[in-house]
């Protein structure tokens, strides 16, 4: 079952990369890079993982490499690359800091009541 889930993830990532390649099909010299969607990750972190810099030629291969590099960090659920003229736009959706909480051995409180109170914090 884990193999199947991994295969679906790989297929999904490949399809996402191909979709983004269509957006960035033409190569161009990058005049500016904008990062959108950041909440906790610093822009400098994203820039450090991008295999393209201002002044370099952006190609479909670099689009695929950029998406793969940012996914590989584990920081993001979704990564999109767009081009507006000669501006490269990287749109990210960060993974949550805490994705799941489990309670074990708790006898005094109802776990659902505790979950609701934690959501309000």
Phi and psi in degrees as a GROMACS rama.xvg file:
@    title "Ramachandran Plot"
@    xaxis  label "Phi"
@    yaxis  label "Psi"
@TYPE xy
-64.4465  -38.0283  UNK-2
-60.648  -42.0963  UNK-3
-64.1062  -42.7718  UNK-4
-64.545  -39.9932  UNK-5
-64.1946  -37.9275  UNK-6
-65.0668  -43.0662  UNK-7
-62.7938  -39.7931  UNK-8
-62.7951  -43.8929  UNK-9
-63.8029  -41.8355  UNK-10
-64.5336  -43.2869  UNK-11
-60.9098  -45.5129  UNK-12
-63.3996  -40.1276  UNK-13
-63.9959  -41.8281  UNK-14
-65.7695  -40.3176  UNK-15
-63.4623  -41.1112  UNK-16
-64.9122  -41.7789  UNK-17
-65.4453  -38.3124  UNK-18
-62.0708  -43.4306  UNK-19
-69.8479  -29.8934  UNK-20
-63.5363  -35.0157  UNK-21
-63.9527  -36.0028  UNK-22
-67.0748  -39.9981  UNK-23
-106.178  38.7315  UNK-24
-64.4488  -34.2465  UNK-25
-90.3413  137.916  UNK-26
-82.0004  151.479  UNK-27
-157.389  162.504  UNK-28
-87.4174  125.149  UNK-29
-74.5161  121.26  UNK-30
-95.9666  -26.4707  UNK-31
-157.634  152.806  UNK-32
-125.768  125.853  UNK-33
-112.933  139.616  UNK-34
-113.338  126.704  UNK-35
-122.035  147.095  UNK-36
96.7206  2.09681  UNK-37
-72.6469  139.355  UNK-38
-122.439  -51.1256  UNK-39
-115.179  -31.7864  UNK-40
-73.7852  136.848  UNK-41
-76.6546  144.495  UNK-42
-55.384  -37.3975  UNK-43
-59.6099  -33.25  UNK-44
-64.6791  -44.9395  UNK-45
-63.2463  -46.2547  UNK-46
-59.9916  -35.4776  UNK-47
-68.4092  -25.68  UNK-48
-91.6225  -16.3639  UNK-49
-72.2476  130.634  UNK-50
-85.2579  19.4814  UNK-51
-138.052  145.851  UNK-52
-129.637  164.504  UNK-53
-57.5793  135.379  UNK-54
97.0764  -13.5524  UNK-55
-92.7651  159.21  UNK-56
-80.2316  128.188  UNK-57
-98.8266  124.382  UNK-58
-122.147  167.315  UNK-59
-57.2166  -33.9214  UNK-60
-65.1718  -40.6186  UNK-61
-69.7553  -29.3942  UNK-62
-63.4614  -47.6037  UNK-63
-63.3708  -43.0953  UNK-64
-63.2457  -37.6644  UNK-65
-64.9947  -45.9708  UNK-66
-62.6612  -46.7804  UNK-67
-61.0387  -44.1057  UNK-68
-63.3395  -41.5638  UNK-69
-72.6649  -37.6653  UNK-70
-63.1377  -38.8381  UNK-71
-63.8457  -21.1193  UNK-72
-66.8556  -26.5725  UNK-73
81.9156  0.604289  UNK-74
-81.1899  -20.4956  UNK-75
-124.269  142.15  UNK-76
-83.4079  -33.8537  UNK-77
-143.891  142.074  UNK-78
-135.04  128.356  UNK-79
-127.727  144.46  UNK-80
-117.744  128.169  UNK-81
-131.113  157.203  UNK-82
-126.391  130.051  UNK-83
-120.699  99.6919  UNK-84
66.3522  -121.722  UNK-85
-105.545  20.5595  UNK-86
-105.61  126.196  UNK-87
-90.6014  127.762  UNK-88
-116.31  122.624  UNK-89
-107.81  117.69  UNK-90
-109.705  123.576  UNK-91
-123.395  153.463  UNK-92
-124.262  110.083  UNK-93
-72.0065  146.718  UNK-94
-71.8908  150.512  UNK-95
-67.4555  149.633  UNK-96
-64.8305  -44.9602  UNK-97
-117.622  118.477  UNK-98
-97.9436  -23.4885  UNK-99
-156.989  144.125  UNK-100
-126.092  131.773  UNK-101
-118.64  142.11  UNK-102
-112.051  126.621  UNK-103
-128.631  139.403  UNK-104
75.9349  9.29399  UNK-105
-86.5333  116.95  UNK-106
-113.305  -23.4517  UNK-107
-81.5179  -27.0825  UNK-108
-125.441  150.486  UNK-109
-75.492  124.75  UNK-110
-55.5774  -34.6818  UNK-111
-68.8341  -36.4412  UNK-112
-64.542  -41.7861  UNK-113
-64.9507  -43.0339  UNK-114
-58.3258  -45.4927  UNK-115
-62.4352  -41.0118  UNK-116
-69.0845  -33.4039  UNK-117
-69.1934  -34.1258  UNK-118
-63.6122  -31.3241  UNK-119
-81.2357  -7.63657  UNK-120
